[in-house]
Amino acid sequence: MLDAAAVEAYLHDRIPLSRLMGVRVSACDELGVRLYAPLAPNINHRGTVFGGSASAVAMLCGWALVHARIADLPFKTGLVIRRNQMQFDHPIDDDFEAWCQSPDEDSLAEFDAALAAGKARLELAVELYDGDRRCATFRGVYVAMRN
Amino acid sequence: MLDAAAVEAYLHDRIPLSRLMGVRVSACDELGVRLYAPLAPNINHRGTVFGGSASAVAMLCGWALVHARIADLPFKTGLVIRRNQMQFDHPIDDDFEAWCQSPDEDSLAEFDAALAAGKARLELAVELYDGDRRCATFRGVYVAMRN
């Protein structure tokens, strides 16, 4: 499994918008993935975080969780998002964090087996926090393919 | 109602990520809003458009439609997105466009009346095209408030 530094380097190298948005990978381990993003490059007309930035950071957070799991498998893989939904409950007034908790072991084992057989889906929930306040929730369906 | 140039200037000035993503407002009139975005700043690890960019451009497209309608009202307004969902059907391989068709006149009249009374919601559909191919669909609920 890739660690936070490896995932961050990959994101900054291969998805340049992640660098422009100032996204950092704070944690990436068996518990889940936590991203950090600053307000300044993501600000909107109201002085809060642009919804498109919030959505992109949430999407990256779930994506990073799957990527970290599949990147060092002994076969080549592809990973895309199939669909997502997002709910905005409070404006994000400051630098913010995205948190994607790792699914339970059974779901991960099922995902691993399906991917080894060719294709696997994983639905992940991501929460966005501005300090201690949960501001937005995201659910995304990711599809990994064995190439 | 604001025209394409006025909406583009507002986006670039107030939502800096729109500038970094290279978003242009190709059309903004009574038919709807069309945005253009280039592949290069929005590219991902697969050489196609990053889903977070696609989602952000779709969100901006619906946002621009409502903003263009309410920006020159004789009272101050605020505009936020409440929730959205997105479905990705094909990778976007190139520069792309977002299209948000204006709702019918009855829906707009209802929106205008609700906003004049204090608060109004509008659900909008946005389609993303890579040339003639529809690659993704977005639905977003926007909320405008009289301040």
Interface residues (C-beta under 8 A of the other chain):
Chain A: Y10 R14 I15 P16 L17 L20 M21 P41 N42 I43 N44 H45 R46 F50 G51 G52 S53 S55 A56 V57 M59 L60 W63 G78 V80 I81 R82 R83 N84 Q85 M86 Q87 F88 P91
Chain B: Y10 R14 I15 P16 L17 L20 M21 P41 N42 I43 N44 H45 R46 F50 G51 G52 S53 S55 A56 V57 M59 L60 W63 G78 V80 I81 R82 R83 N84 Q85 M86 Q87 F88 P91
